[in-house]
Amino acid sequence: MARKIFNNAASALEGLLADGMFICAGGFGLCGIPERLIDAVRDSGVSNLTIASNNAGIDNEGLGKLLRTRQIKKMISSYVGENKEFERQYLAGELEVEFCPQGTLAERCRAGGAGIPGFYTKTGVGTTVAEGKETKTFEGQEYILERGIFGDLAIIKGWKADESGNLIFRKTARNFNQPMATAARICVAEVEEIVPTGSLDPDHIHLPGIYVKRLIVGAPYDKKIEQKTVRAREVA
């Protein structure tokens, strides 16, 4: 099992990256993003990437780093409002974008990981989301067909793992890291701490180690905040 553990992100991704590949990236805003693995993808120089992620980070943070270096060809996302470079590339026709409702995106990844090629949902019916998609009526209600997502590579961030790759997420980091981990041919994870196998309570495991093929410790991390809102100090 120790063969799962690599010294750094570059070595963990060695032999896995290629131009034009499809990457599923975990994270929710800047929470739980695989920072070290994103940096290694950037440094590798691969291009024409399709990336499925809840969001595109912010300028120069998270996936925003790959947008800045023009390595992303297409984004499949539900929220991109914090990234000005994303906006510029999209409006200039330099970036292909597939907007997807947040719950639908999570389910598309979960479905892909479960071997389900598609499912029907009411979300998006009657909107631009439904354009070009197959529809079906169930009990008098219209539904649209959404396709499951299954990529070449998943990069995710966890809190703690054991040496077998069993993994625990913290709070909102669990929102998309867990489904993304299953929605690709191979999953590489970075965590804050690796403990001996058997140290974690089986009831606390969020992602079984069978899904995690390669693993690194990415700590220490600096907590980044997307938007900081403050108010003036009240004077007594």
Secondary structure as UniProt FT lines:
FT   HELIX           2..4
FT   HELIX           9..12
FT   TURN            13..16
FT   TURN            19..20
FT   STRAND          22..25
FT   TURN            29..30
FT   HELIX           35..44
FT   STRAND          49..52
FT   TURN            59..60
FT   TURN            62..63
FT   HELIX           64..68
FT   TURN            69..70
FT   STRAND          72..77
FT   TURN            81..82
FT   HELIX           84..91
FT   TURN            92..93
FT   STRAND          96..99
FT   HELIX           102..113
FT   TURN            114..115
FT   STRAND          118..121
FT   TURN            123..126
FT   HELIX           128..130
FT   TURN            131..132
FT   STRAND          135..138
FT   TURN            139..140
FT   STRAND          141..147
FT   STRAND          151..162
FT   TURN            163..164
FT   STRAND          167..168
FT   HELIX           171..173
FT   HELIX           174..182
FT   STRAND          184..195
FT   TURN            197..198
FT   HELIX           202..204
FT   HELIX           209..211
FT   STRAND          214..217
//
